[in-house]
């Protein structure tokens, strides 16, 4: 009984510290790519950050792990653009808001940040599963207005400079899946789009450069295609001004753990 009370106390404490995360319940969806037979893929329950990681949060991380600062990170872990818009190693400058998403970070740095928080980067399927929700529906991909919103963001410049939380709150309670920055996923390069990908789409154009998407018959496929194509063009050490990240975490089976202690 003492152990059970102690465990509950620890879990309560941890939960109180992680108010920036929400639970994403398990479910199924059919992604644009990755499901050869087009059958629904099952996504297990997990937790996801409500917002992308900010400049201020990343500075705090760098001060604890200075080997990931701009001047000390090894070239195999980040290209020359890594945090290049910052004033210095631990100063993002007065032109970059503290509550704006951190960008120009490599996959290696993003992965390390999440691990140091006891989290991980979300898988691509997890990210797409959450991203298909609007304010009221788990899957809003067939809604024309939703897809037009996503497409209009693709055309807007410098949205990465905006504060987090200024876009809509989706069904899961998550902000900024669309409208702020592109985001790293743990398996960003698991689906490679190239000229050979024409077997996946009814086109002979080179999908890697994006020209094949002009023949997409609906906005849902076009919007999703752009995300997959962007991810397919990345390497883990790459950094871009409009690419940030958020973290995720496996859902702890608390009830089962408590039952095992009884």
matplotlib code that plots the C-alpha trace (Angstrom):
import matplotlib.pyplot as plt

x = [0.0, 2.9, 4.5, 1.2, 0.7, 4.3, 3.8, 0.7, 2.5, 5.3, 3.0, 1.0, 4.1, 5.3, 1.9, 1.9, 5.3, 4.1, 1.1, 2.5, 1.5, -1.9, -2.9, -3.6, -5.9, -5.3, -6.9, -6.6, -6.1, -5.0, -1.9, -1.1, 2.1, 3.3, 0.3, 0.8, -2.6, -4.3, -5.6, -5.8, -2.7, -3.2, -1.6, -1.2, -2.0, 0.8, 1.4, 2.4, 3.6, 0.8, 3.3, 6.5, 9.7, 10.6, 13.8, 13.8, 13.3, 16.1, 18.5, 17.9, 18.7, 21.9, 23.2, 22.9, 24.4, 26.8, 28.2, 25.0, 25.6, 26.3, 30.1, 30.6, 28.3, 30.1, 29.6, 28.2, 25.3, 24.4, 25.2, 26.6, 23.1, 22.5, 21.1, 22.7, 20.0, 20.9, 23.1, 25.5, 25.6, 23.2, 21.5, 18.7, 18.8, 16.2, 14.8, 13.7, 10.9, 11.5, 8.1, 8.6, 9.5, 13.2, 14.2, 17.4, 17.9, 19.0, 17.3, 20.2, 19.7, 16.0, 16.2, 18.7, 16.5, 13.5, 15.6, 16.8, 13.2, 12.4, 10.6, 11.2, 10.4, 7.0, 6.8, 5.6, 2.4, 1.8, 2.4, 0.1, -2.6, -2.7, -2.3, -5.4, -7.7, -9.3, -11.1, -13.9, -13.1, -10.4, -10.2, -10.9, -8.9, -12.0, -13.1, -12.2, -11.9, -9.4, -7.2, -7.4, -6.2, -3.2, -2.4, -2.7, -0.1, 2.3, 2.3, 2.8, 6.4, 8.2, 5.5, 8.3, 8.8, 5.4, 4.7, 3.5, -0.2, -1.5, -3.1, -6.2, -6.5, -7.3, -9.5, -6.7, -5.9, -2.7, -1.7, 0.4, 0.4, -0.3, 0.4, 3.7, 6.6, 7.4, 8.4, 10.9, 9.7, 11.7, 11.4, 11.3, 13.2, 11.3, 9.5, 11.7, 9.9, 11.8, 11.1, 10.6, 7.7, 5.5, 4.2, 2.5, 0.9, -0.7, 2.0, 5.3, 6.7, 9.5, 7.8, 10.9, 11.0, 7.3, 6.3, 4.1, 1.8, 0.3, -1.8, -3.3, -7.0, -7.8, -6.4, -6.1, -3.5, -1.7, -1.3, -0.1, 2.1, 4.0, 4.8, 6.0, 8.1, 9.7, 10.6, 12.0, 14.4, 15.9, 19.0, 19.5, 22.1, 20.1, 18.7, 16.3, 14.7, 11.2, 11.8, 11.3, 10.0, 8.0, 8.3, 6.1, 6.1, 4.8, 1.6, 2.3, -0.1, -0.6, -3.6, -1.8, 1.2, -0.9, -2.7, 0.6, 1.6, -1.5]
y = [0.0, 2.4, 1.7, 2.4, 5.7, 6.6, 5.7, 7.8, 10.7, 10.4, 10.2, 13.2, 15.2, 14.2, 14.9, 18.4, 19.1, 18.1, 20.3, 21.2, 17.8, 16.3, 12.6, 11.5, 8.5, 5.5, 5.4, 4.5, 6.5, 6.1, 8.2, 9.5, 7.5, 4.5, 2.2, 0.1, -1.5, 1.7, 0.0, 2.1, 2.2, 2.0, 4.6, 3.7, 6.2, 8.6, 12.1, 15.2, 18.7, 21.2, 23.7, 23.5, 24.1, 27.8, 29.8, 30.3, 26.6, 25.7, 28.2, 26.5, 23.2, 24.5, 25.9, 22.4, 20.8, 23.4, 20.7, 21.4, 25.1, 26.8, 27.1, 23.6, 21.2, 18.8, 19.1, 15.6, 16.7, 20.0, 22.0, 25.5, 27.1, 25.6, 28.5, 30.9, 33.5, 33.8, 36.5, 34.0, 30.6, 31.4, 34.5, 34.3, 38.1, 40.8, 40.2, 36.6, 36.3, 34.1, 32.4, 31.9, 28.4, 27.5, 26.8, 26.2, 23.1, 19.7, 16.4, 15.4, 18.4, 18.1, 14.4, 15.2, 17.9, 15.6, 12.8, 15.2, 16.0, 12.3, 12.4, 11.7, 13.1, 12.0, 9.4, 10.6, 8.6, 10.1, 13.6, 13.1, 11.6, 14.6, 17.0, 15.8, 17.2, 20.7, 22.3, 19.8, 16.7, 14.0, 13.8, 17.0, 16.2, 16.1, 19.6, 22.0, 25.0, 23.1, 22.2, 25.8, 27.0, 24.7, 25.7, 29.4, 28.9, 27.3, 30.6, 32.9, 34.2, 34.2, 32.6, 31.1, 34.5, 34.4, 33.3, 29.8, 29.3, 31.8, 29.2, 27.2, 24.7, 21.4, 18.5, 17.1, 20.4, 20.9, 24.1, 25.1, 21.8, 24.0, 27.7, 28.2, 25.9, 22.6, 20.0, 17.2, 13.6, 10.7, 8.8, 11.8, 9.9, 6.6, 7.5, 8.8, 10.6, 10.6, 10.2, 6.5, 7.4, 7.9, 4.4, 5.9, 8.7, 8.9, 11.1, 10.8, 14.0, 14.0, 14.0, 14.8, 18.4, 18.8, 19.1, 16.0, 17.6, 19.9, 17.0, 16.3, 16.1, 17.4, 19.7, 17.0, 15.0, 18.2, 19.5, 16.1, 15.6, 18.8, 17.7, 14.2, 15.8, 18.3, 15.6, 13.5, 16.2, 16.4, 14.9, 14.6, 17.3, 19.8, 23.0, 25.5, 28.7, 27.4, 23.9, 23.4, 20.5, 19.4, 16.3, 13.3, 10.5, 7.0, 6.8, 5.2, 2.4, 3.8, 1.6, -1.6, -0.6, 0.1, -3.2, -5.1, -3.6, -4.8]
z = [0.0, 0.9, -2.5, -4.3, -2.5, -3.3, -7.0, -7.2, -5.7, -8.2, -11.1, -9.9, -9.6, -13.1, -14.6, -13.0, -14.6, -18.0, -18.5, -21.9, -23.2, -24.1, -24.6, -28.1, -28.0, -30.2, -33.6, -37.3, -40.4, -44.0, -44.8, -48.3, -48.3, -46.3, -46.6, -49.7, -49.6, -48.5, -45.4, -42.2, -40.0, -36.3, -34.1, -30.4, -27.7, -27.0, -25.6, -27.7, -26.8, -27.2, -28.8, -30.8, -28.8, -28.5, -28.7, -24.9, -24.2, -26.6, -25.0, -21.6, -23.2, -24.8, -21.5, -20.0, -23.1, -24.6, -27.0, -29.0, -29.2, -32.5, -32.1, -30.6, -32.4, -34.7, -38.4, -38.7, -36.5, -38.1, -41.2, -41.3, -41.0, -37.6, -35.5, -37.9, -37.3, -33.6, -32.2, -30.5, -28.9, -26.1, -27.4, -30.0, -30.4, -30.0, -33.4, -32.5, -30.0, -26.9, -27.5, -31.2, -32.4, -32.5, -36.1, -38.0, -35.8, -37.1, -36.5, -34.3, -32.0, -31.9, -31.0, -28.2, -26.8, -26.6, -25.0, -22.4, -21.6, -21.2, -24.5, -28.1, -31.6, -32.8, -35.6, -39.0, -38.7, -35.2, -36.5, -39.5, -37.3, -35.1, -38.0, -39.8, -37.0, -37.1, -34.2, -34.0, -36.0, -35.6, -39.4, -41.3, -44.4, -46.6, -45.6, -48.3, -45.9, -43.8, -46.7, -48.1, -44.8, -44.9, -48.5, -47.8, -45.0, -47.5, -49.4, -46.4, -45.7, -42.4, -40.3, -38.3, -36.6, -35.0, -31.4, -30.7, -30.0, -32.5, -34.8, -34.0, -31.2, -32.8, -31.6, -29.5, -27.8, -30.0, -31.6, -34.6, -36.5, -39.5, -39.9, -38.1, -39.0, -40.6, -38.0, -37.7, -37.1, -35.8, -39.1, -41.5, -44.2, -44.0, -47.2, -50.0, -52.9, -56.2, -59.8, -59.1, -56.8, -59.9, -59.3, -56.2, -58.1, -61.5, -63.0, -64.9, -63.4, -60.8, -57.4, -55.5, -56.9, -56.4, -60.0, -59.9, -57.3, -59.8, -61.1, -57.7, -58.0, -54.5, -51.9, -49.3, -51.4, -52.5, -48.9, -47.6, -50.6, -50.0, -46.4, -47.5, -50.3, -48.0, -45.5, -48.3, -49.3, -45.8, -44.3, -40.5, -40.3, -42.5, -40.9, -42.4, -41.2, -41.3, -39.7, -36.0, -33.8, -30.9, -28.7, -28.0, -25.4, -25.1, -23.1, -19.7, -18.8, -15.2, -14.4, -15.4, -13.4, -10.3, -10.7, -10.9, -7.6, -5.8]

ax = plt.figure().add_subplot(projection="3d")
ax.plot(x, y, z, "-o")
ax.set_aspect("equal")
plt.show()
